[in-house]
Amino acid sequence: MHTLHAVTLKLLTMDETVVALFDDLAAQFDELSIHVCPSDSQARLAIAQQPPDILFIDEDLGHDVVCRTIRYVREKLCQDWLPIVTLSDSAEVHHAISADVPGHIDFAIPKPLTVAALRERQSALRRMVALRRISRSALDRVSEGVIVIDERGAIRSFNGAAEALFGWSAAEVTGRNISMLLPPGHSERHDSYLDNYHRSGKAQIIGVGRVEDAMRKDGSRFRMHLTVADISDSTARRFVGVVRDLTLHLQRDELEAMTRHDSLTGLPNRAYVNEALEALVQRWSENPDDSAAQFSVLFCDLDHFKPVNDRHGHRVGDEVLKAVAQRLRQSVSGKDFVARLAGDEFLILLHGVSDEAAARSVADRLSAAIRQPIGIGELQVSVGLSIGVATVRDTGADAQRLMEHADQGMYHAKKSRSSRGAAQVSPP
């Protein structure tokens, strides 16, 4: 058995006959309640305080009163969901009113009224109310914030997820400009996008998902993913924005980045290196003749770093490591992978480098860059770089062997010519 929801009607009329007919209708349905408003000012106040499920307006009140009330409900209160029904005894009057408030009247009931006619219309109206309730309930249950605005940027609809996300209730934001949900600077840009779309039809934001800053009721900011769609029809210009909070997503990304990057230099760490190296090995093993799949490994260790650390302390040592990391990044191409393994050990994956000579040339360039004095305050610190080289073409598709061979090459370089930091290629 389905539960019948109560339906509240507000009736704007001064016709006692109409009031009596509606009272008779209410007496036949326990779930139906009727609030009669004899003037448009009373009707506007009553609707603003407690919107009904259906609004009936008697067109005999006059063209201006009817249109003024309808505009107030639709434009001032932004009540797009509220069914508006007019009671009309003149087709000519009704057409004139409809022309002045196009698309705002849901339908008209001809006068003179009878209880039978009202009862017949009541079923259709109850169905309309039920469908609108279901639609609003469905919107309130989706996980994303759904916000509908008009061509002026005024908020027309604000679902439950949007309330939870921004901290405002739907009643607090309805009718206000969408800019209240955006930080200063962002709101002006959004308004310019909307104005430009109205003028030129060029969709800078329509249909394009993007990440924006948003602002809660308490003034706190968060990052949101926003997608805007134009849902206008012949009766009204409307835009719907679907908002997703990126806070947890960004926190997960930040946490993942922290677990895969060195906190001092910002370079990828050993765990990230292992992932990247395994991926390169897999790609090369699938197509070893592809020039794009070739790569080399440079295992780097600083020379003379321990004396710097011992003499000047860890603060200076940390600044040296950060400077070295920056120089290494600047000395290779953007597609190459520079990582800090531990302490003063670094590793570089050179993409597209397939032979020893090319890898050694890069290693020499890196050594020269690191040998340049590093300024830290008034200090001038000098360190060197020993580098071991291993190429996948010579070593084969084995990540561990590549690391071991490059490490051995670095050890030989440090042992034989540590002062100059010469690169060594370990035999496969």
Secondary structure, 3 states (H helix, E strand, C coil): CCCCCCEEEEEECCCHHHHHHHHHHHHHCCCEEEEEECCHHHHHHHHHHCCCCEEEEEHHHCHHHHHHHHHHHHHHCCCCCCCEEEEECCHHHHHHHHHHCCCCCCEEEECCCCHHHHHHHHHHHHHHHHHHHHHHHHHHHCCCEEEEEECCCEEEEECHHHHHHHCCCHHHHCCCEHHHHCCCCHHHHHHHHHHHHHHHCCCCCECCCEEEEEECCCCCEEEEEEEEEECCCCCCCEEEEEEEECHHHHHHHHHHHHHHECCCCCCECHHHHHHHHHHHHHHHHHCCCCHHHCEEEEEEEEECHHHHHHHHCHHHHHHHHHHHHHHHHHHCCCCCEEEEEECCEEEEEEECCCCHHHHHHHHHHHHHHHHCCEEECCEEECCEEEEEEEEHHHHCCCHHHHHHHHHHHHHHHHHHHCCCCCEEECCC
